[in-house]
């Protein structure tokens, strides 16, 4: 059972559209939109949020994200009214970025605290930094760093769904994995960081991993790239 997500917005269209995006990233995660008022207006509705939280809870808890202050108030009232208030948590995070990051974390099997943390971390930006150029072939150095360089052959490069596929591919692997493109670096466990690199079809991207399962992580990414990130 995976952690569920509820997206509370003043706009039904916004909540529904973002839920669709999150489901693309995390097909096995229950994502429920709770936007607008019952008459189709702009606002939030307590009963709609209650229903969404109940539907999203498959047994592992629910993370609730919101867009504006009054939506936060509604979400918190709902959580407080639950038979088990500990079954859900309201997270202060950017709605769009937080929903994407939380969905991928939930898809990867993170617990409720981990999913909530992923949403929170999404508000801190991708954290790119300058790094030296990655190696051109897979190698293992004396410092147990495993490196490889990939040529992206899938049509959309490292955009949303391929980035999510990469994060899921190394979920649970004991390794710190970084991607390098040009002078920028990104945490390979973060969808938003990967997307921020802007790597497109034909670009060469370096991969560097350290940790007990560094080689396993690199091999999984290489296999995913060989499959064109599972694009149809």
Z-matrix of the N, CA and C atoms (Angstrom, degrees):
N
C 1 1.468
C 2 1.517 1 110.05
N 3 1.318 2 115.86 1 135.18
C 4 1.453 3 120.74 2 -179.14
C 5 1.527 4 111.23 3 -106.22
N 6 1.317 5 115.04 4 156.29
C 7 1.459 6 121.17 5 175.34
C 8 1.523 7 109.12 6 -63.69
N 9 1.332 8 116.90 7 137.83
C 10 1.458 9 121.30 8 177.78
C 11 1.519 10 112.05 9 -94.24
N 12 1.317 11 115.93 10 162.08
C 13 1.463 12 121.67 11 179.15
C 14 1.512 13 110.25 12 -124.60
N 15 1.322 14 115.56 13 142.61
C 16 1.466 15 122.25 14 172.35
C 17 1.521 16 108.00 15 -126.44
N 18 1.325 17 116.21 16 130.70
C 19 1.459 18 122.14 17 -178.22
C 20 1.520 19 108.59 18 -111.85
N 21 1.325 20 116.30 19 110.92
C 22 1.459 21 122.04 20 -177.06
C 23 1.523 22 109.11 21 -101.51
N 24 1.321 23 115.71 22 119.99
C 25 1.463 24 120.89 23 -178.40
C 26 1.509 25 110.40 24 -138.21
N 27 1.326 26 116.27 25 158.31
C 28 1.458 27 121.23 26 174.45
C 29 1.524 28 111.48 27 -73.75
N 30 1.314 29 116.65 28 -14.04
C 31 1.457 30 121.40 29 -178.18
C 32 1.530 31 110.75 30 -118.39
N 33 1.325 32 116.45 31 124.26
C 34 1.463 33 120.06 32 177.67
C 35 1.517 34 110.72 33 -61.84
N 36 1.332 35 117.14 34 -40.91
C 37 1.464 36 120.22 35 -178.47
C 38 1.524 37 111.05 36 -64.12
N 39 1.332 38 115.94 37 -40.50
C 40 1.465 39 119.19 38 -179.90
C 41 1.527 40 109.87 39 -63.47
N 42 1.336 41 116.87 40 -48.29
C 43 1.462 42 121.33 41 -177.78
C 44 1.525 43 110.89 42 -62.51
N 45 1.325 44 117.05 43 -43.11
C 46 1.466 45 120.91 44 -178.24
C 47 1.523 46 111.40 45 -68.09
N 48 1.331 47 116.34 46 -41.69
C 49 1.459 48 119.35 47 179.48
C 50 1.512 49 112.02 48 -65.27
N 51 1.328 50 116.55 49 -41.99
C 52 1.461 51 120.07 50 179.65
C 53 1.524 52 110.36 51 -67.96
N 54 1.321 53 117.47 52 -35.84
C 55 1.466 54 120.20 53 176.68
C 56 1.521 55 110.14 54 -61.97
N 57 1.322 56 117.02 55 -39.76
C 58 1.471 57 120.59 56 177.81
C 59 1.526 58 110.84 57 -62.21
N 60 1.343 59 116.36 58 -42.16
C 61 1.468 60 120.09 59 178.81
C 62 1.529 61 110.14 60 -63.26
N 63 1.328 62 116.48 61 -45.93
C 64 1.466 63 120.61 62 -178.83
C 65 1.521 64 111.26 63 -61.67
N 66 1.333 65 116.92 64 -38.10
C 67 1.466 66 120.26 65 179.94
C 68 1.529 67 111.45 66 -67.10
N 69 1.333 68 116.46 67 -30.49
C 70 1.463 69 119.27 68 175.65
C 71 1.523 70 110.56 69 -64.29
N 72 1.327 71 115.64 70 -35.81
C 73 1.463 72 120.66 71 179.85
C 74 1.522 73 111.89 72 -77.06
N 75 1.323 74 115.79 73 -30.65
C 76 1.462 75 120.77 74 -171.40
C 77 1.525 76 109.74 75 -139.06
N 78 1.321 77 117.79 76 79.02
C 79 1.462 78 121.07 77 -173.09
C 80 1.524 79 114.94 78 -63.94
N 81 1.329 80 117.95 79 -20.19
C 82 1.460 81 120.40 80 -177.58
C 83 1.530 82 113.11 81 -100.17
N 84 1.316 83 116.80 82 5.44
C 85 1.466 84 121.59 83 -178.91
C 86 1.525 85 109.75 84 -100.36
N 87 1.330 86 116.13 85 136.22
C 88 1.463 87 120.47 86 176.33
C 89 1.531 88 108.82 87 -81.44
N 90 1.321 89 116.05 88 116.50
C 91 1.460 90 122.15 89 179.80
C 92 1.524 91 107.35 90 -119.93
N 93 1.316 92 117.00 91 121.86
C 94 1.454 93 121.31 92 -177.57
C 95 1.537 94 110.54 93 -118.28
N 96 1.335 95 117.27 94 123.65
C 97 1.461 96 120.45 95 174.85
C 98 1.522 97 110.25 96 -82.00
N 99 1.306 98 116.15 97 145.08
C 100 1.466 99 121.47 98 175.70
C 101 1.521 100 106.60 99 -140.20
N 102 1.328 101 115.62 100 81.39
C 103 1.462 102 119.71 101 -174.86
C 104 1.511 103 113.15 102 -124.84
N 105 1.323 104 115.58 103 149.05
C 106 1.452 105 121.13 104 175.06
C 107 1.517 106 113.81 105 75.00
N 108 1.310 107 114.81 106 179.88
C 109 1.464 108 121.87 107 179.69
C 110 1.529 109 109.53 108 -100.21
N 111 1.336 110 117.77 109 164.28
C 112 1.467 111 120.30 110 -178.39
C 113 1.528 112 114.09 111 -58.30
N 114 1.330 113 117.86 112 -26.83
C 115 1.468 114 120.54 113 -179.43
C 116 1.525 115 112.38 114 -90.62
N 117 1.337 116 116.56 115 9.70
C 118 1.458 117 120.64 116 177.82
C 119 1.508 118 114.35 117 87.41
N 120 1.312 119 117.40 118 8.65
C 121 1.461 120 120.80 119 -179.52
C 122 1.513 121 113.24 120 -86.03
N 123 1.314 122 115.00 121 179.83
C 124 1.460 123 121.85 122 178.23
C 125 1.520 124 109.16 123 -86.30
N 126 1.325 125 115.76 124 128.87
C 127 1.460 126 120.62 125 -179.31
C 128 1.514 127 110.07 126 151.75
N 129 1.320 128 116.50 127 -169.05
C 130 1.465 129 120.65 128 177.78
C 131 1.523 130 109.23 129 -127.77
N 132 1.312 131 115.47 130 154.75
C 133 1.459 132 120.86 131 -175.97
C 134 1.527 133 109.63 132 -129.90
N 135 1.306 134 115.40 133 122.63
C 136 1.460 135 121.93 134 -176.61
C 137 1.527 136 111.64 135 -56.16
N 138 1.318 137 116.99 136 -50.24
C 139 1.463 138 120.82 137 -176.47
C 140 1.529 139 112.11 138 -62.90
N 141 1.327 140 116.45 139 -36.48
C 142 1.463 141 119.95 140 178.75
C 143 1.523 142 111.18 141 -65.57
N 144 1.318 143 116.24 142 -38.72
C 145 1.461 144 120.05 143 179.50
C 146 1.529 145 110.14 144 -69.40
N 147 1.336 146 116.89 145 -40.55
C 148 1.469 147 120.35 146 176.80
C 149 1.524 148 110.15 147 -57.86
N 150 1.317 149 116.19 148 -47.34
C 151 1.461 150 120.76 149 -179.68
C 152 1.520 151 111.46 150 -61.44
N 153 1.334 152 117.03 151 -43.06
C 154 1.461 153 121.47 152 -179.28
C 155 1.522 154 111.27 153 -63.50
N 156 1.328 155 117.13 154 -42.48
C 157 1.465 156 120.66 155 -179.58
C 158 1.530 157 110.17 156 -63.70
N 159 1.316 158 116.54 157 -43.73
C 160 1.467 159 119.80 158 179.48
C 161 1.520 160 111.69 159 -63.21
N 162 1.327 161 116.97 160 -40.44
C 163 1.460 162 120.85 161 -179.82
C 164 1.526 163 111.80 162 -69.03
N 165 1.323 164 116.45 163 -32.03
C 166 1.468 165 120.67 164 -176.08
C 167 1.519 166 113.27 165 -79.87
N 168 1.321 167 117.09 166 -17.93
C 169 1.466 168 120.19 167 -175.01
C 170 1.525 169 110.65 168 -87.16
N 171 1.328 170 115.44 169 106.18
C 172 1.459 171 121.15 170 178.16
C 173 1.520 172 111.62 171 -97.62
N 174 1.329 173 116.28 172 5.15
C 175 1.446 174 120.66 173 179.13
C 176 1.509 175 114.99 174 122.36
N 177 1.325 176 116.34 175 -12.61
C 178 1.470 177 120.07 176 -179.63
C 179 1.525 178 112.57 177 -107.11
N 180 1.329 179 116.40 178 6.97
C 181 1.461 180 119.78 179 178.38
C 182 1.519 181 112.67 180 95.75
N 183 1.321 182 114.36 181 174.31
C 184 1.463 183 121.91 182 -174.90
C 185 1.520 184 110.30 183 -136.02
N 186 1.315 185 116.01 184 140.47
C 187 1.463 186 122.32 185 171.62
C 188 1.520 187 107.51 186 -109.46
N 189 1.317 188 115.83 187 128.28
C 190 1.463 189 121.78 188 -176.70
C 191 1.526 190 109.31 189 -111.08
N 192 1.321 191 116.03 190 127.65
C 193 1.467 192 122.48 191 176.57
C 194 1.523 193 108.68 192 -115.05
N 195 1.314 194 117.10 193 155.65
C 196 1.465 195 120.90 194 -175.78
C 197 1.522 196 109.94 195 -143.44
N 198 1.356 197 115.40 196 165.75
C 199 1.467 198 117.89 197 -178.53
C 200 1.528 199 114.06 198 -100.43
N 201 1.318 200 119.12 199 -45.88
C 202 1.458 201 121.51 200 -175.36
C 203 1.532 202 110.81 201 -129.55
N 204 1.329 203 114.89 202 170.32
C 205 1.459 204 120.89 203 -173.69
C 206 1.515 205 115.79 204 -52.87
N 207 1.329 206 118.35 205 -46.22
C 208 1.459 207 119.56 206 -178.61
C 209 1.521 208 111.57 207 -68.21
N 210 1.329 209 116.76 208 -29.07
C 211 1.466 210 120.36 209 174.74
C 212 1.527 211 109.70 210 -66.31
N 213 1.315 212 115.92 211 -36.49
C 214 1.465 213 119.90 212 176.11
C 215 1.524 214 110.28 213 -62.15
N 216 1.318 215 116.64 214 -44.72
C 217 1.463 216 120.42 215 179.93
C 218 1.525 217 110.82 216 -60.23
N 219 1.331 218 116.43 217 -44.73
C 220 1.467 219 120.08 218 179.19
C 221 1.519 220 110.64 219 -61.49
N 222 1.336 221 116.51 220 -46.21
C 223 1.458 222 121.05 221 -178.64
C 224 1.526 223 111.12 222 -61.62
N 225 1.324 224 117.18 223 -42.55
C 226 1.459 225 120.19 224 -178.97
C 227 1.520 226 111.63 225 -67.67
N 228 1.330 227 117.58 226 -37.11
C 229 1.462 228 120.69 227 176.07
C 230 1.523 229 111.12 228 -62.58
N 231 1.328 230 115.58 229 -40.49
C 232 1.457 231 120.14 230 178.96
C 233 1.519 232 110.72 231 -62.50
N 234 1.322 233 117.23 232 -47.76
C 235 1.457 234 120.87 233 -178.41
C 236 1.528 235 110.49 234 -62.44
N 237 1.323 236 116.90 235 -41.42
C 238 1.462 237 120.52 236 179.48
C 239 1.520 238 112.02 237 -63.85
N 240 1.337 239 116.96 238 -27.42
C 241 1.463 240 120.70 239 -176.72
C 242 1.526 241 113.53 240 -86.81
N 243 1.321 242 117.73 241 -8.84
C 244 1.453 243 120.60 242 -179.09
C 245 1.524 244 111.19 243 -64.93
N 246 1.334 245 116.09 244 150.93
C 247 1.467 246 120.04 245 176.15
C 248 1.519 247 110.04 246 -57.29
N 249 1.341 248 115.69 247 -36.52
C 250 1.460 249 121.72 248 175.39
C 251 1.520 250 108.05 249 -124.53
N 252 1.348 251 117.10 250 91.74
C 253 1.472 252 119.17 251 -178.36
C 254 1.518 253 113.43 252 -58.19
N 255 1.330 254 116.86 253 -20.78
C 256 1.458 255 120.20 254 179.34
C 257 1.511 256 113.38 255 -76.32
N 258 1.341 257 116.72 256 -4.05
C 259 1.464 258 120.03 257 -178.81
C 260 1.520 259 112.34 258 -77.20
N 261 1.327 260 116.94 259 -16.44
C 262 1.470 261 120.48 260 -178.14
C 263 1.518 262 109.75 261 -140.65
N 264 1.327 263 115.11 262 155.56
C 265 1.458 264 120.21 263 177.96
C 266 1.523 265 108.85 264 -139.10
N 267 1.326 266 115.77 265 138.46
C 268 1.457 267 122.02 266 176.40
C 269 1.523 268 107.48 267 -93.91
N 270 1.327 269 116.20 268 127.77
C 271 1.465 270 121.07 269 -173.76
C 272 1.515 271 110.62 270 -113.39
N 273 1.323 272 115.74 271 132.30
C 274 1.460 273 121.93 272 175.93
C 275 1.523 274 107.87 273 -85.85
N 276 1.333 275 115.98 274 99.87
C 277 1.459 276 121.38 275 -177.11
C 278 1.517 277 108.19 276 -154.06
N 279 1.334 278 118.18 277 157.81
C 280 1.466 279 119.72 278 174.63
C 281 1.518 280 109.17 279 -60.57
N 282 1.338 281 117.01 280 132.47
C 283 1.458 282 120.32 281 -171.21
C 284 1.525 283 112.87 282 -60.56
N 285 1.321 284 117.46 283 -51.48
C 286 1.464 285 119.81 284 -175.35
C 287 1.523 286 111.10 285 -69.17
N 288 1.327 287 116.51 286 -56.77
C 289 1.465 288 119.74 287 -177.90
C 290 1.525 289 111.15 288 -62.85
N 291 1.342 290 115.38 289 -39.88
C 292 1.461 291 119.44 290 -179.89
C 293 1.511 292 112.49 291 -64.78
N 294 1.337 293 116.81 292 -39.40
C 295 1.464 294 120.52 293 -179.99
C 296 1.520 295 110.77 294 -64.48
N 297 1.321 296 116.83 295 -43.07
C 298 1.466 297 120.62 296 179.71
C 299 1.525 298 110.60 297 -63.29
N 300 1.329 299 116.08 298 -49.04
C 301 1.463 300 120.18 299 -178.28
C 302 1.523 301 111.29 300 -64.24
N 303 1.322 302 116.75 301 -41.88
C 304 1.464 303 120.59 302 -179.64
C 305 1.523 304 111.15 303 -65.97
N 306 1.327 305 116.93 304 -40.59
C 307 1.463 306 120.44 305 -179.46
C 308 1.523 307 111.07 306 -62.32
N 309 1.311 308 116.73 307 -43.87
C 310 1.467 309 120.20 308 -179.80
C 311 1.524 310 110.53 309 -66.14
N 312 1.334 311 116.56 310 -40.35
C 313 1.468 312 119.96 311 178.12
C 314 1.526 313 110.57 312 -62.84
N 315 1.328 314 116.54 313 -42.23
C 316 1.462 315 120.19 314 178.76
C 317 1.524 316 110.89 315 -65.13
N 318 1.321 317 116.88 316 -42.00
C 319 1.464 318 121.26 317 178.23
C 320 1.527 319 110.81 318 -60.19
N 321 1.321 320 115.93 319 -34.04
C 322 1.469 321 121.11 320 -178.56
C 323 1.523 322 112.42 321 -79.70
N 324 1.338 323 117.15 322 -3.62
C 325 1.452 324 120.67 323 176.07
C 326 1.513 325 115.79 324 95.93
N 327 1.326 326 117.84 325 11.72
C 328 1.464 327 120.33 326 178.53
C 329 1.525 328 110.52 327 -64.12
N 330 1.324 329 116.55 328 149.99
C 331 1.455 330 119.92 329 176.03
C 332 1.524 331 109.69 330 -77.91
N 333 1.335 332 116.36 331 179.62
C 334 1.460 333 119.18 332 -174.20
C 335 1.525 334 111.72 333 -60.30
N 336 1.325 335 116.88 334 -40.97
C 337 1.469 336 119.43 335 179.29
C 338 1.523 337 110.46 336 -63.64
N 339 1.334 338 116.95 337 -39.48
C 340 1.457 339 120.31 338 179.28
C 341 1.513 340 112.79 339 -67.24
N 342 1.331 341 116.38 340 -39.04
C 343 1.464 342 120.50 341 177.96
C 344 1.522 343 110.17 342 -66.43
N 345 1.330 344 116.30 343 -43.05
C 346 1.461 345 120.15 344 178.17
C 347 1.526 346 111.23 345 -62.38
N 348 1.331 347 116.31 346 -40.10
C 349 1.466 348 120.15 347 179.81
C 350 1.519 349 110.97 348 -66.09
N 351 1.331 350 116.75 349 -37.97
C 352 1.465 351 119.96 350 178.43
C 353 1.521 352 110.62 351 -61.50
N 354 1.327 353 116.64 352 -41.28
C 355 1.462 354 120.25 353 177.89
C 356 1.516 355 111.17 354 -64.36
N 357 1.321 356 116.53 355 -43.85
C 358 1.467 357 121.00 356 179.71
C 359 1.523 358 111.08 357 -63.21
N 360 1.315 359 116.54 358 -44.28
C 361 1.464 360 120.86 359 -178.65
C 362 1.528 361 111.78 360 -63.76
N 363 1.331 362 116.75 361 -26.29
C 364 1.468 363 120.04 362 -179.33
C 365 1.520 364 111.72 363 -62.66
N 366 1.319 365 117.06 364 -23.21
C 367 1.454 366 120.64 365 179.21
C 368 1.508 367 114.28 366 -79.73
N 369 1.317 368 117.29 367 -4.43
C 370 1.461 369 121.58 368 -177.55
C 371 1.513 370 112.61 369 -94.97
N 372 1.336 371 116.50 370 -0.60
C 373 1.455 372 119.42 371 179.52
C 374 1.500 373 111.34 372 84.46
N 375 1.332 374 115.97 373 170.72
C 376 1.458 375 121.24 374 -174.46
C 377 1.507 376 115.34 375 -72.92
N 378 1.322 377 118.05 376 -17.85
C 379 1.455 378 119.43 377 177.06
C 380 1.504 379 113.85 378 65.50
N 381 1.320 380 117.11 379 39.26
C 382 1.465 381 119.77 380 178.97
C 383 1.531 382 110.09 381 -73.06
N 384 1.311 383 115.86 382 154.12
C 385 1.450 384 120.39 383 176.48
C 386 1.513 385 109.22 384 -153.96
N 387 1.316 386 114.72 385 160.99
C 388 1.456 387 118.77 386 -179.90
C 389 1.519 388 109.99 387 -74.64
N 390 1.325 389 115.26 388 140.20
C 391 1.459 390 121.10 389 179.43
C 392 1.519 391 108.49 390 -143.75
N 393 1.321 392 118.22 391 160.89
C 394 1.453 393 120.27 392 175.87
C 395 1.517 394 111.25 393 -67.26
N 396 1.333 395 116.14 394 163.13
C 397 1.463 396 121.36 395 -178.37
C 398 1.519 397 110.75 396 -66.96
N 399 1.373 398 115.44 397 139.06
C 400 1.463 399 120.49 398 -180.00
C 401 1.527 400 110.37 399 -74.38
N 402 1.327 401 115.63 400 160.08
C 403 1.451 402 120.77 401 178.96
C 404 1.514 403 111.81 402 -69.23
N 405 1.328 404 117.30 403 164.22
C 406 1.453 405 121.04 404 -175.46
C 407 1.520 406 112.71 405 -95.89
N 408 1.332 407 118.42 406 -11.60
C 409 1.456 408 120.90 407 178.82
C 410 1.519 409 108.79 408 -138.53
N 411 1.334 410 115.80 409 159.44
C 412 1.451 411 120.06 410 178.54
C 413 1.519 412 109.58 411 -64.20
N 414 1.325 413 116.08 412 132.84
C 415 1.449 414 119.98 413 179.11
C 416 1.512 415 109.84 414 -154.28
N 417 1.307 416 116.42 415 156.91
C 418 1.454 417 121.64 416 176.28
C 419 1.523 418 107.58 417 -123.33
N 420 1.328 419 116.53 418 121.48
C 421 1.450 420 121.60 419 -175.62
C 422 1.517 421 109.39 420 -94.10
N 423 1.335 422 117.55 421 169.21
C 424 1.466 423 120.38 422 178.37
C 425 1.528 424 112.79 423 -58.87
N 426 1.315 425 117.78 424 -24.36
C 427 1.460 426 120.48 425 -179.40
C 428 1.525 427 111.88 426 -87.11
N 429 1.357 428 116.28 427 13.40
C 430 1.461 429 122.19 428 176.97
C 431 1.517 430 112.63 429 64.08
N 432 1.310 431 117.21 430 30.57
C 433 1.456 432 122.03 431 172.95
C 434 1.530 433 107.74 432 -94.70
N 435 1.318 434 116.56 433 128.26
C 436 1.460 435 121.07 434 178.32
C 437 1.519 436 107.95 435 -108.54
N 438 1.321 437 116.44 436 128.71
C 439 1.460 438 120.78 437 -176.29
C 440 1.523 439 110.95 438 -128.48
N 441 1.310 440 114.71 439 151.04
C 442 1.446 441 120.96 440 169.98
C 443 1.522 442 107.78 441 -153.43
N 444 1.316 443 116.13 442 168.78
C 445 1.464 444 120.38 443 175.59
C 446 1.524 445 108.03 444 -133.60
N 447 1.319 446 116.17 445 132.26
C 448 1.453 447 122.66 446 -176.01
C 449 1.523 448 111.03 447 -114.21
N 450 1.308 449 115.79 448 146.22
C 451 1.464 450 121.17 449 169.53
C 452 1.523 451 107.49 450 -102.85
N 453 1.313 452 116.75 451 121.12
C 454 1.461 453 121.15 452 -177.96
C 455 1.524 454 109.78 453 -74.00
N 456 1.319 455 116.97 454 122.62
C 457 1.462 456 121.78 455 -178.85
C 458 1.527 457 112.36 456 -114.89
N 459 1.319 458 117.36 457 -7.25
C 460 1.465 459 119.47 458 177.43
C 461 1.516 460 109.77 459 -76.56
N 462 1.309 461 116.88 460 155.45
C 463 1.458 462 122.33 461 -169.86
C 464 1.524 463 114.34 462 -61.92
N 465 1.329 464 117.78 463 -38.05
C 466 1.472 465 119.60 464 -172.53
C 467 1.517 466 113.75 465 -103.54
N 468 1.337 467 117.98 466 5.17
C 469 1.456 468 118.90 467 179.19
C 470 1.516 469 111.29 468 64.88
N 471 1.320 470 116.48 469 -148.34
C 472 1.463 471 120.44 470 -178.72
C 473 1.523 472 110.59 471 -92.85
N 474 1.333 473 115.43 472 60.48
C 475 1.458 474 119.96 473 174.22
C 476 1.518 475 109.10 474 -90.98
N 477 1.321 476 117.06 475 -161.73
C 478 1.457 477 121.39 476 -165.53
C 479 1.528 478 115.05 477 -54.89
N 480 1.325 479 117.33 478 -61.47
C 481 1.465 480 118.24 479 -174.55
C 482 1.527 481 113.11 480 -67.70
N 483 1.340 482 119.96 481 -43.13
C 484 1.464 483 118.55 482 175.41
C 485 1.530 484 112.32 483 -60.52
N 486 1.323 485 116.67 484 -38.21
C 487 1.466 486 119.66 485 178.52
C 488 1.520 487 110.43 486 -63.12
N 489 1.334 488 115.96 487 -42.22
C 490 1.463 489 119.92 488 178.35
C 491 1.528 490 110.79 489 -64.27
N 492 1.335 491 116.89 490 -39.50
C 493 1.460 492 120.78 491 178.49
C 494 1.527 493 110.84 492 -62.49
N 495 1.320 494 116.58 493 -39.25
C 496 1.465 495 120.48 494 179.41
C 497 1.526 496 110.53 495 -65.18
N 498 1.324 497 116.21 496 -45.57
C 499 1.469 498 119.60 497 179.59
C 500 1.524 499 110.45 498 -60.35
N 501 1.323 500 116.45 499 -43.21
C 502 1.465 501 119.58 500 -179.81
C 503 1.531 502 111.18 501 -66.45
N 504 1.322 503 116.67 502 -33.18
C 505 1.469 504 120.29 503 -177.49
C 506 1.520 505 112.51 504 -63.16
N 507 1.320 506 116.94 505 -30.94
C 508 1.466 507 119.32 506 -177.37
C 509 1.521 508 112.34 507 -108.94
N 510 1.324 509 116.94 508 9.92
C 511 1.460 510 119.84 509 177.89
C 512 1.530 511 109.69 510 -61.97
N 513 1.305 512 115.96 511 133.72
C 514 1.455 513 120.29 512 178.71
C 515 1.508 514 115.11 513 84.23
N 516 1.318 515 117.79 514 -8.17
C 517 1.463 516 120.93 515 178.36
C 518 1.526 517 109.01 516 -81.91
N 519 1.317 518 116.18 517 133.08
C 520 1.465 519 120.83 518 -178.52
C 521 1.527 520 109.70 519 -80.55
N 522 1.306 521 115.13 520 82.78
C 523 1.463 522 120.03 521 -179.91
C 524 1.520 523 109.56 522 -161.73
N 525 1.313 524 115.27 523 145.96
C 526 1.457 525 122.26 524 170.82
C 527 1.524 526 105.80 525 -94.51
N 528 1.323 527 116.73 526 117.35
C 529 1.465 528 120.86 527 -173.97
C 530 1.526 529 109.83 528 -119.58
N 531 1.314 530 115.48 529 131.51
C 532 1.461 531 121.31 530 179.50
C 533 1.526 532 109.19 531 -124.09
N 534 1.336 533 115.26 532 145.38
C 535 1.461 534 121.51 533 173.08
C 536 1.517 535 108.82 534 -109.25
N 537 1.331 536 116.71 535 144.34
C 538 1.453 537 120.85 536 179.78
C 539 1.519 538 109.66 537 -128.38
N 540 1.311 539 114.80 538 132.17
C 541 1.462 540 120.45 539 176.49
C 542 1.516 541 107.65 540 -140.47
N 543 1.320 542 116.10 541 113.95
C 544 1.458 543 119.36 542 -173.61
C 545 1.511 544 110.05 543 64.10
N 546 1.308 545 116.57 544 -127.90
C 547 1.462 546 121.07 545 179.92
C 548 1.521 547 112.42 546 -95.35
N 549 1.312 548 117.61 547 4.68
C 550 1.461 549 121.25 548 -175.36
C 551 1.522 550 111.97 549 -105.21
N 552 1.321 551 114.90 550 153.26
C 553 1.453 552 122.14 551 -179.60
C 554 1.520 553 108.74 552 -132.83
N 555 1.331 554 116.88 553 147.16
C 556 1.455 555 120.85 554 179.43
C 557 1.519 556 110.48 555 -140.57
N 558 1.308 557 115.51 556 146.95
C 559 1.456 558 122.28 557 173.96
C 560 1.525 559 108.53 558 -70.54
N 561 1.322 560 117.46 559 121.98
C 562 1.461 561 120.96 560 -176.74
C 563 1.521 562 113.10 561 -73.93
N 564 1.320 563 117.44 562 -2.23
C 565 1.462 564 120.94 563 175.62
C 566 1.532 565 111.26 564 -95.34
N 567 1.329 566 117.37 565 3.56
C 568 1.458 567 121.76 566 -177.41
C 569 1.523 568 110.67 567 -120.91
N 570 1.333 569 116.61 568 116.66
C 571 1.462 570 120.61 569 178.64
C 572 1.525 571 110.94 570 -58.52
N 573 1.319 572 116.36 571 -46.17
C 574 1.468 573 119.87 572 -176.40
C 575 1.520 574 111.53 573 -64.88
N 576 1.328 575 116.40 574 -38.63
C 577 1.466 576 119.33 575 178.81
C 578 1.522 577 110.51 576 -64.99
N 579 1.338 578 116.52 577 -42.34
C 580 1.466 579 119.93 578 179.33
C 581 1.520 580 110.41 579 -62.75
N 582 1.323 581 117.03 580 -45.81
C 583 1.460 582 120.91 581 -179.79
C 584 1.516 583 111.49 582 -61.90
N 585 1.327 584 116.46 583 -33.36
C 586 1.469 585 120.32 584 -177.09
C 587 1.524 586 112.57 585 -65.37
N 588 1.333 587 117.21 586 -19.01
C 589 1.460 588 119.50 587 178.73
C 590 1.530 589 111.80 588 -66.59
N 591 1.317 590 116.43 589 -28.71
C 592 1.461 591 120.19 590 178.96
C 593 1.518 592 113.70 591 70.43
N 594 1.325 593 117.76 592 26.45
C 595 1.461 594 120.92 593 -178.80
C 596 1.526 595 110.46 594 -75.01
N 597 1.336 596 116.09 595 132.33
C 598 1.462 597 121.83 596 -176.11
C 599 1.519 598 111.36 597 -116.62
N 600 1.315 599 115.36 598 176.56
C 601 1.459 600 121.27 599 177.52
C 602 1.530 601 110.06 600 -54.89
N 603 1.318 602 116.05 601 132.84
C 604 1.455 603 121.39 602 -179.51
C 605 1.513 604 114.19 603 92.58
N 606 1.323 605 118.12 604 -16.32
C 607 1.462 606 120.93 605 179.18
C 608 1.528 607 110.56 606 -75.08
N 609 1.321 608 115.00 607 153.56
C 610 1.460 609 121.50 608 176.17
C 611 1.517 610 108.80 609 -104.99
N 612 1.320 611 115.50 610 128.08
C 613 1.458 612 122.14 611 -175.83
C 614 1.520 613 109.18 612 -121.55
N 615 1.309 614 116.59 613 129.90
C 616 1.458 615 120.75 614 177.44
C 617 1.514 616 111.28 615 -85.55
N 618 1.317 617 116.12 616 147.64
C 619 1.459 618 123.12 617 177.10
C 620 1.517 619 107.81 618 -126.05
N 621 1.319 620 116.75 619 132.61
C 622 1.459 621 121.34 620 179.15
C 623 1.517 622 108.75 621 -136.04
N 624 1.324 623 116.32 622 130.76
C 625 1.460 624 120.34 623 -178.15
C 626 1.519 625 111.12 624 -134.49
N 627 1.318 626 115.78 625 144.43
C 628 1.459 627 122.42 626 173.78
C 629 1.522 628 107.83 627 -132.87
N 630 1.324 629 116.17 628 160.01
C 631 1.455 630 119.87 629 178.93
C 632 1.516 631 111.88 630 116.95
N 633 1.338 632 116.62 631 174.17
C 634 1.465 633 121.07 632 -174.92
C 635 1.529 634 114.37 633 -57.77
N 636 1.330 635 117.37 634 -32.54
C 637 1.464 636 120.70 635 -178.05
C 638 1.530 637 111.59 636 -116.94
N 639 1.318 638 115.76 637 36.08
C 640 1.459 639 120.47 638 -177.86
C 641 1.523 640 111.79 639 -59.51
N 642 1.330 641 117.06 640 -46.07
C 643 1.469 642 119.62 641 -178.24
C 644 1.526 643 110.55 642 -65.49
N 645 1.326 644 117.03 643 -38.71
C 646 1.461 645 120.41 644 177.70
C 647 1.526 646 110.81 645 -60.44
N 648 1.335 647 116.64 646 -42.63
C 649 1.459 648 120.45 647 179.85
C 650 1.527 649 111.13 648 -62.01
N 651 1.320 650 116.18 649 -46.37
C 652 1.466 651 120.44 650 -179.31
C 653 1.528 652 110.50 651 -63.98
N 654 1.311 653 116.71 652 -41.17
C 655 1.464 654 119.58 653 179.76
C 656 1.522 655 111.73 654 -63.89
N 657 1.321 656 116.79 655 -37.62
C 658 1.465 657 119.74 656 178.17
C 659 1.523 658 111.04 657 -64.83
N 660 1.325 659 116.11 658 -40.38
C 661 1.467 660 119.51 659 179.49
C 662 1.525 661 110.16 660 -68.32
N 663 1.326 662 117.16 661 -41.03
C 664 1.457 663 120.00 662 177.42
C 665 1.530 664 111.23 663 -60.17
N 666 1.331 665 116.31 664 -42.86
C 667 1.463 666 120.26 665 179.72
C 668 1.526 667 110.58 666 -64.54
N 669 1.321 668 116.49 667 -39.70
C 670 1.467 669 120.23 668 179.26
C 671 1.513 670 110.81 669 -64.62
N 672 1.330 671 116.45 670 -41.56
C 673 1.462 672 120.02 671 178.10
C 674 1.526 673 111.15 672 -64.51
N 675 1.332 674 116.98 673 -37.64
C 676 1.461 675 120.87 674 177.83
C 677 1.525 676 110.80 675 -62.29
N 678 1.344 677 116.22 676 -30.48
C 679 1.468 678 120.87 677 178.97
C 680 1.534 679 111.57 678 -89.31
N 681 1.332 680 115.91 679 11.46
C 682 1.475 681 120.82 680 -177.96
C 683 1.512 682 112.30 681 56.15
N 684 1.347 683 114.65 682 38.42
C 685 1.454 684 122.89 683 176.82
C 686 1.537 685 111.57 684 57.62
N 687 1.326 686 114.49 685 30.58
C 688 1.475 687 121.93 686 176.64
C 689 1.515 688 113.15 687 60.51
N 690 1.330 689 116.79 688 26.08
C 691 1.457 690 118.84 689 175.11
C 692 1.520 691 109.32 690 -74.28
N 693 1.325 692 115.42 691 141.34
C 694 1.471 693 119.73 692 -177.83
C 695 1.528 694 109.68 693 -69.44
